[in-house]
Amino acid sequence: MFLLDRLKGHISVEFTESEGLGFALERVGMFKDRTFRVRGGGIRASHVPAEEVTRFIQEELPGYYTYTTRVETYTDRQQVRHARLEIKGWIGLSRRMNRYNPFDLMCTIRTEAPANA
């Protein structure tokens, strides 16, 4: 656990990374009763239901990109589980060459606090 996580009050933190979008869909499904905040790709939205986030991942992210999903799950001080998903999409050789490409995309999806908290 990092010091910043400890200062924020995150109790158990775990990081997982996977290729493709399947892992992102799985994690959103775990929090299907929560709302999300979506940032990236020209979108800034909050209070988005899980069904809409799933539709966004499946339909709005272009299929010709190569995606990597990084998920951070943690428990806060009130013992509520949260997740932060970072979806990175590369086009062409920019990933293998480790170079910046203005067409690469980055999307961040975070859970919001439950309504009853």
N, C-alpha and C positions, 0 to 999 in steps of 0.2 A: 504494500500500500504506500502511496506517495504522501508526502507531507501535506500537500494541498488538499487531498482527499480527507485526510484526518482533520484539517482545519474546517472543512466544509461540513464535517459531521458524518461522513460516509463510513459506515461500519464495515461491511464486507464488500470489497470491490473485486471484480474479475473482468478481465479483458479477453475477448475472443475475436479471431479474424478468420474470414472465409472468402473463398472465391465465389463470385456470382451473387445473385439476388435471393436465392432460396433461403439462406440463413436470416436475412432481413425479414422476409415474410413470416418465417417461423417465430422470430422474436416479437414481431408486432402481434401475432396470434396469441402469444402468451399474455399480452396486456390488452385483450380485446374489450374489456370493460372500462378502459381508461381513454382519455383524450390525449392528443399529441400536439407538439409544436413542430412545424416543418419549415426549414430554411434551405434555400438553394435553388438553383435552376430558375431564377426569376420569381420564385414563390416565397412569400413570408406569411405564414398562416399559423394561427393558434386555435385551440379548442377543436381540433380536427378529430372526428371519431376514427376508430381503428379500421372500419370497413373502407373509409375514404382513403386512408393511408395505404391500405393494401391495394386498392384500385390504382392509386398514384404510382406505386412501385411497379405494378404489373403492366399498366397501359401507358403511362406518361414518360417513363424513362426509355430512351431509344434502345432498340435491340442490337444495334451495330456497335455498341460500346462494350468494352471488357470491364466488368465491375469487381470491386473488392469491397466487402462489408466488414466493418470493425464495430464490435458491440461492447459497450461498457455497461455492466449491470452492477447496481449497488443498492444498499439499504441505508436509508437516512436515519436521523435521530428518532423519528416517530415510528420506526420499524416498518416503513413503507418501501416496497421495492420499486426501483426506477431503472430505466434503460436509456442509453444514448447510442444511437446508431449513426455511423458515418459511412456513407456510400460514396465511393470514388469511382468515377468512370473515365476510362482512357480510350482514346481512339488512335489507331495507327500504331506506330512504333514508340510513342513517347514514354510508355512505361518501361520498356526494355532498355531504352537509351537513357532513362532517368533525366528527361528534359522537360521543361515547361512547354505546354501546348495550350493556347488560349481556348481551344475547343474541349478540353477536358472539363468534366463537371464534378462538383462536390455537393452533396446533399446531407444535411444533418436533421435527424428526427429524434425528438426527445419526448419522454412521457411527462405529463403535467401532473400536479398533485390531484389526488382523487377528490371528488366533490364533497365527500363526507368528512374530510380531514380538516 
